[in-house]
Amino acid sequence: MATLFIADRALVAGVARGETAVLEAGGAIAAVGDPHEVAALPEAADAAVVRWRRKAMVPGTVNAHNHSFQSLLRGIGDDLPFLVWRDRALYRYSPRLDADGMATAALFAFGEMLLHGVTTVCDFYYINAGGNEHATATIEAARRLGIRVVLARCFYDWEGAPAAYRETVPQAVANFQALFARHHDRERRLVSVQPAPHSQHGATPAMIEAGAGCARDAGVPWHIHLAEEKYQVDQSLERFGARPLHAVAGLDVDVATMNVVHACWFDEGERALLAERGGRLAYCPGSNMFLGDGITDVVDLVARGVPIGLGTDGGCSNNRVSVFDEMRTCALLQKVARTDGQAITAEAAWTMGTTGGGRLLDLPVGDLAPGLRCDLVAVDLDDPSLWPEQALAKNLVYALSSRAVTDVVVDGDVVVADRRLTRVPHDEIQERVRLLTSDWRRDEEPGG
């Protein structure tokens, strides 16, 4: 059965409009336009009607990079140096998680994202424990909530990491292929499976090539962390005699299907190479600031035509999971880095958090247009953060409060209504998180 969504205002292709209708059929957008005209279409004859009064209808946002399990670690490693954070929080607690713990983490992280207007998330997933049970539990949690998920299955073989992270190259390839065959959805695209060699320090060159090869065989993008911290550039120069992107691009990989995550320390040559070879960037400004990583030169990458999406990164290296937040942070960080208040506009940041993310993940999402999947967010025009109603796109990026997000639709299904998840009780998620983390502790530093 089709559904007709009608709101008093809308943002279509980044442009604010008055009263607008979106007709959904089979999870896709069939028509967008004047409510009377759309309602008169034959396809709308028996459609259910959802009327959002005093609300604006906008595309769902796309979280291009996240680690769902890390939401459980909030507060444990905050304000610590990166390597101390890694050892005291990440490596200490994450190996304890079994499949049920992973499901709890996913319900927590993805549920909170939905409440913030995220309709698609790429979960860069590396606690595989030698198989696919954990990843499957995460996918099933996403299905239960109704969020669109890309499971970016990690390829990881650094011996210094916990055993639950590591696999051999043949194991990683076989496990990826099995997960892809079981879960990758080519029709509604609610679940996608894509390979993700962790990084230069987390994956050997052979492992990186294996992940990129799986992407080539499956016809999907692949993901890799690169140049997040300056020491990683120094390590690459010492180990491979080249800066991170040059070293990876010199392997048997397709840069045109590669999503680089972070790239804080890319130099001009690497930025040029990324553009020339058709690579893309998943930019995580909030996380980069939280960890003191550095500032990716997004202004230069935009000028070179590099596609960019926005990611929140993990919940313990940012502590927020809102792409609306990342839009604002992206624009402000680039402005201050350039000492130029016009370095990045609100509209450019909006594109990164919507259609930009869709492009990175090879998904037909991020706007209100026929043929795209029907992922919508309704925001409350009576919330003070959206007053006055003169510049909807700029208000959404610079002023929006999370309390203004009232309703969320994924693939035509209402998954948040009146600020509450519709499929999984809030109390259930809260209790699962409480029980799971009841004995987790932060080692306090002086002044911590």
Phi, psi and omega in degrees: 000137180282159176229138177252113178261128182231133178225159182292331177220165179206160173242111184239122183054035178079003183248131180287138178229166175281211183307129188220145175242143172238124177262122179255138175215123180063026179088354181250160176278121180266329181200150176223133178165202178301132184305320181294320181290318181292320180295337181277353180292146179304325182293341183265004187304317183247021185288143168289150183244127172246115185251114179259100180272142184055037176227154173253139180258124182228162177295150172296148179274160185241117178269101189281354178199123180205159169234100191301320185296337185289344176299333179291344187262008179308133175086340186282323182243012183298142174067023176252156173302152188307310184289330175290316175305314181299313186284321185278330183252296188297303185286338183282317188254328186298324179295346179287341189285128172262188184299320179293323176296322177295321177297319178298314179301317181292318177301318179295303185294312183289324178297316178295321178300314179303318180295341177262007177088014174274123179251343176227135178225138170260112181262103179283106201245113186233008173261073187274340179052038174075011181201206183238006183297318180293314180297320179296320177298323178292317177298317181294326176295319177297317178298319182297318179287328182098009179278150176277129187231139166252115176271101179273093187284124188284147171247113193218126179218021177286126186290344180280351181271163176304150183301329181294343179273336198263147173214163168280166178301310179300322178297315182298317180296312182296319180292320176299312182299321179292318180295318179298313182297326184279324193240340187294124186255108182272352183263284182279345176062029178286332175230126173237148177237124183226147182279151184214083170304129194301306188180179175292327180275335182267344182223132176292163176307322179295322179290321177297315179297324179295317178296315178296325178293321176297322178297317179298315181293324183273346182073038182228165175289168173226160191231146177203136172285132176217138171051044177287318180239154184299325182298334179290329173293314180299319178297318181296317179296321181289317186277322189240354179071020181206156176292162191308307184293321179297320180295316181288319180294339177281353177276178177278076182221160176256106181294332183294341177250014184265132171255105176282135177255127175089279180058033182299328188248022172295136173269183184299322179296320178291321178296321178294318180296318179301318179291315183296324184267000175081020179285168182232164182236130166261107188262131184236073187296322180297315178294317179301322177288316183301317182269356182067034185291315188141183185238114175294137180278078182290327180301315179293319180295321176298315180298330179274356177086018179285126176295136184228133170242167182248140177231152177273341191064190186287157183291353177252358176240024178199313179078000173233152183232034181254124176286331172303318175301315182295325176302310180298313182297318178304308183296314184291319181295319179292325178296315183286327178297325181264356191045049183216109182294351179249014185299317177224129179272164175300320182295323177293318178295322177300315180300318179300321184277359182233270182294329178299315178295321177300320179295317179300321186268001180059048181234142180277070183220169171111359179207173175257094184207143179304137179098337176278161176291150187272083177246114188231154172227133174255131179241146188279112180290347176270000174283133183303335181292348178250015175264153340288163188273055183259328186220083188301313183299317181291321177296320179298322183277315190264336191236340189306131170265146180299335180294343181281344178283116186250323186219145180222136180237131175235122180055037177087352182258134178283115183250346169227128178227127179052045174070020178229141173298139183266341189253331183232125182297137176306316183296326179296314181296316181300316181292321178298316180295318180299312181294320184292323188253014187298333181250014176277138185224150172266134172277108187288138171264164174305126182079006185278000000 
